[in-house]
Every structure is written in structure tokens, then in C-alpha cells.
């Protein structure tokens, strides 16, 4: 047996130090600037607006954490940060980090209060709905929608690759955000037409995104609310990172509405960072459920077995769970 050590305790306990260094680097545009041109301390400091006292320690911390390289005093991105954290590249995933910085970082500071009260610590605690928050903060909503694309892109690409799309002709993506899943699927499968379904303020963001990716002729936006409006009918309905944001009754209601909107033989795809059935190994899924605690009034994440039981209760005759990428998996139900 290994000897007891405080190393992991201290690493996790002070993990917010490393996290905030990365989040601030994204906010300052460090990786975008270095993608344009590597530079020494003085060059980088001037370009991104760092104080002389802060610059060297900050940049060298990013080196020590593995996010930058330094050779002969010149700083440059690593291959990972150059690909994923340069805002000018289509592979940019920093949207989710931008949201973590401006919203989640402060909200998670109130986790203890949420654990004691069971109440959200975000804007939801004042009773605001997601639609109202999108209306009230257009700039923040763009960050939020970009974040949804960033956190979902790997799973979106896996769904486009793994699901047997040749059997189907149409798809509806509920809570489509920018429409990245629609883009991935229609790009990979030119025979498909797609609908992105979301709140009205999302329309211009969606339409711009699908146009930029050349699929606007096969992808259209439909305004609506999951609960107040009918779900558009299609051969396949997708709920990505939707069910975890609502309580059990609403989860089951949405599954039933999807069942009613599908034709015989149609498919429902539900994907999330599904918690493993033993609730032991997918730490990200469990942390995401705590994020729903601090962010929403009733939301929680769930296991594949949980979701399968809801689909079966709604009437789906076949169900299966498939791993996608990283912590994400999908539950597929066939009507």
C-alpha cells in the first residue's frame, strides 16, 4: 500500500489558482496574440496590456502549466493552445472558458451555500428564465451560445460519425444554440435537412453560423419553447445538454413530447456527460450535476440507466447507450 500523502488534497484544494490563470489568459487573448506572432516578455506585455510587475510570473506560470512554450526568452503557444485557444481559428473552444470566467467562476464560489440550501446561486435565483437572460444580455448570450458549441463540439462530431444517418432524412436539434450539431451532421450527410429549435434571440446567431459553414440551404431555425410549443416533427430529434437543466417531471415531459413528435421508427438522441451507472468514475458528469445545482432551480445530471428508464416509460421500444467522446455519451431510443 502506498503511504498517505497530502499531494492530491493540496493539488485539488488549490486547483482554482491554475484554473484562474488559464481563464485570465483566455480573457486577455494571450493565445490569440501569440498565434499571430510569438514574442518576449516585453512584447507580449505591451500587446495584451499586462503590468510590468505581473508579466514574467504570469507567462512563466503558463509555461509551467503546459499552456505556453518558452525558448531563448520567446514565448509561443503549444500545439494544443494554438489549435483550440486562438479565437481566429474555427477549432476555437475558448467560448466555454469565457463563460466559466465571467459566470461560473463566481457562481461556484457559492457552492457551499447551494449545498446547504439546494437553491441556485446564479441569475436563476432571482427567477429569471434562460429566455429572459438571453433577451436581457445580448453580449453575454453570444458568449453563452459560443460556449455551448465549444463544450459540445467533440460529441457533435461523434454523433455525426456514429449514428446511422443513412436511414433518416430529417433531424431537429432542440436547444440548438449556434447550431454546431446541425452543421456537423448536415456537412457529413448532404442528404439530410435540419431544424434548429431554440428561443427567438438565438435566431441571428444560428443563421449566421450555418451560413458561415455553407449549410444554410438545408438548415433552418424555428423559434420556440420546449414546454410551451410543439416540438417540430422530424425523423430524428436530438436533446443535447438539455435534460440535465430541468427537474425530473420536466425531463419526463420532454421525453414524452419527443416521442409524440416522432414518426414510427423515428429516433430520439439524448446526450450529456452521463454519470456512470455505478456513480464512481465519471467525475466530470458528477461535477456537471453540481453545476446544475448552482446554476438551475431543479436540474441534475443522470446515468444512462436513468435515461433509458424514462425513454422506456414514454413508449420507446428500443434503447441503447453509446459512448461518444470524453465524458459524453448518448442514449438512443427508437419509436
N, C-alpha and C positions, 0 to 999 in steps of 0.2 A: 504493500500500500504506500502511496506517496505521502510525504509529510505535509501536514496542513500548511497553507501559505495564504497570506493576505493579498497576493498579487491580483487575482481576479476581482476580489472585492474592491480594491483600490482602483483598478482599471475601469470597472463599471461605474463606481461611485463618482469618479471624476471624468466620466465619459463626455459630459457636457462641455468640457474645455475643448476637446478635439472637435466636437460637433460644431461649436460656435466659430471656431477658426475656419472650418470649411464653409459654413454658411456665410460668414462675412466675406470670404474670398469670392464666393459666387456673387454676392451683392455688389461688391466693388468692381466686378468684371475682370479680376486678375487673369483668369484663364483665357478670356476673350482677347485681352490685350497681348498676352504672351503668344497666343496663336498668330496674331498679326506680326509680332516681332519679339524674340527673346531680348532680355536686357539685364543690365547690372542693377544693383540696389538703387542707385540714384535715378536711373532711367525709369524703372518700374514705379518708384516712389512718386516721381513727378507725374507720370501718366495716369495713375489711378488716385492720386491725392492723399498719400499717406504722410503722416507726420514723421519728421526725421527720427524722433525717439522710437517710433514703433516699427519702422520699415524692416530693418535687418532681422529682428527677432521674429516678426510675423512671417516673412518669406522663408526664413530658415526652419520655422516650425512646419510650414507646408512641405518643405523638403523632408524633414524628419518623419512626417506622417505619410510620405509617399505620394503626395499630390503634385510636387514640383521636382525638377532636377536642377542641380547647380554644378557647373563645370567652369573652372577658371573665373569664378565670380559672376558668371552669366546664368540667369535663371530662365528655364523653359518648362513647358508642360511635359508631363509624362504622356505616353500614348493613350492612356485612359482619359485623362483630363482634357487632352487635346480633342479627342473624338466626342466626348459626352458633355463637356462643360464650356465649349466655345459656342456662344449664342448665335454665331453666324452659320453654324452647321446644322443640317436637318436632323442630325443624330443627337442634338442637344436635349439632355434630360434634366437640366437645372431648374425647370419650372417647378418641380415638386420640392426642390430645395429652397426656392424662392418663397414658396408658400410656408414651408417649415420655418423659415426665418422670420417672416412678417406675422405669422399667425400661430403656428403650433408651438414654437419655442416658448412664447409667453404663456400660452394656454396650459401646456404641460407643467409649468411651474405651479399650477394649482391642482395637480393630481391628488395630493393628499386630501384636499377639500372635496374633490369629486368622489374619492373612495369613501369618505365619511358620510356624504350626503346623497350619493347616487345621482347628482344633478350635473348637467353640463356646465363648463366654465368658459365657453366661447360665446359668440353672439347669440347662440340658441337660447342661452339662459334668460334673455330678455323676451323670448317668444318669437323671434324672427324666423321666418321660413327661408329655405335656400333661395326660392324665387325672389323674395323680398331683399335678401342680401345681394343677389346679382343685380337687381334694379338699383339698389342704393349705392353700390360701389363699383362702377363700371371698370375702373382701373384694376381694382382688386379682383374683380371677376375674371379678367383676362389672365391674371396670374394663376387664379384657381383653375381655369379651364386648361391652361398650358400644363399645369401640374397634373391634372387628370390624364392628359396624354402621356406625360413622362412616366408616371407610375404604372401605366397600363401597357406601354408600347411592347414590351417583351411578350406579355401574354397575348396582346392583339396579333402579333406576328405568328405566334404559335397556333392560335385559333385559325388564322387564315391558312396555315400549313397543315394542321392535323385534322380538322373537321372535314367530312366527306361532302364538300360543297357541290360536287357534280350532280348530286341527287336533287338539288334545290335550285330555285330560280330567283327568290327574293328574300330579303332579310331586313329586320327592323332592329336598330340598336337603341335601347332605352337609356336615357341619360347620356346622350352621345358626346357631350362636351364639344371639343373641337371637331370631332368626327374621325379621330385617328383609326379606330377599329373599322369604320366604314371604308376609309382609304386603304387600309391594309387588305381587307377582304376583296374589294372591287378591283384593286390593282392586280391581285394574284388571280382573280377569277372574272375575266371580262364578260362572262355570260350573266352575271348577277346584277340585279338592281337593288338599291338600298335606300332606306329611310333612316334619318337621324331624328330621334324624338327627344325633345327637351323643352325647357322653359323658353318663352319668347326672347329674352335678352341674349340667348345663345345663338340665335339665327345668324347674325352677321359674322360672328366668329367662325361658325361651322361653314357657311357658304364661302368665305374667303379661303379657309383651309382646304376644302375639297377642290376648289378651283385651282389653287396653287399646285395641287397634286394631280391635276388633269382628269378627275373623275366626276366633275360636276354634271356631266350629261347622264350619269347613271345613279347619282346620289342626290336626294332632295331632303329638305328639312320640313318637319311637321311640328308645329307648336303644340304643347300640351302639358298636362299634369298627370302623373301616373294614376292618381287616385280619383281625380275629378273627371277625367276624359277617357274615352275608349282607347285602348291600345290599337294602333293600326295593324291590320291583318297582313301577314306575310308567311312564307314557308318556314322561316326561322326567326325566332325572337331571342334577343340577347339582353341579359341583365348583367352588366359588369360593374362591380363595386357599387351596387345599388342596394341589395337586400341588407347588407350589414349596417346601413344607416338608419334603419327603422326597427320598430319592435316586432314581436312575434306575430301579433294579429295582422299587422300590415305586411309582413313578409308573406304570410299565407294568402292574404288578399291578392297581392301582386302575382303570385304563382297561379292562383285561380283565374285571374284576369288574362294572363298569358295563355293559359290552357284554352279559355273560351275564344281567344283571338286566332288560334292556330287551326289550320285545316287538319283533317285526319292524315296521319303520317308526318305532320309538321314537328319541328323540334324546338325545344327551349334550351338555351345555353345559359347557365348561371356560373359566373366565375368571380372568384375572390382569392385572397390569401387564406384558403381554407385551413382551419385548425385541424391537425391530425386527429383521427378518431380517438386515440389514447390521450390526447391533450398533454403531450410530453415534449415534442420535438420541434414543432413549428413555432418558434419563439416570435417570429415576425407576425404570424397570424394572431397570436395571443396579445402582442403589443398593439396590433391594429384594433383589437377589440377594446383595449383600454383607451385607445384614441377615440373610439366611438363613445366611450363613457364621458370623456372630457369635451367632446365636440357636439354630441347629439343628445336628445331627450330620452330616447329609448333604444338606440341602436346597439348592436353587439354582433361580433363575428361568430362563426359556427363551423361545425365539422361537415365533411362530406356526407356522413350518415344522417346528420340532422337535415340537411337539404334534400337528400334522397327521400326521407320520410315525408317532407312537405309536398314534393312532386307526386309521390305515390298517392297521398291523400287527395290531391287535386284531380287524379284520374290518369296520370301518365302511365302507360302500360310498360314502358321500358325505361330504365335509368342506368347510368353508369358514371363513374368518376374517373377523370383522366388528369394526370399531372401536365402542366403547361411549361412553366419555367420558374426557377427560383422558388419562392413560397406560394406561387399561384397555381391553382387547379381549377378545373371546370366540372360541373355536374351537367349532364345532358339528359333530357327527358324527351321521349318520343310519344306523341299522342296516338 
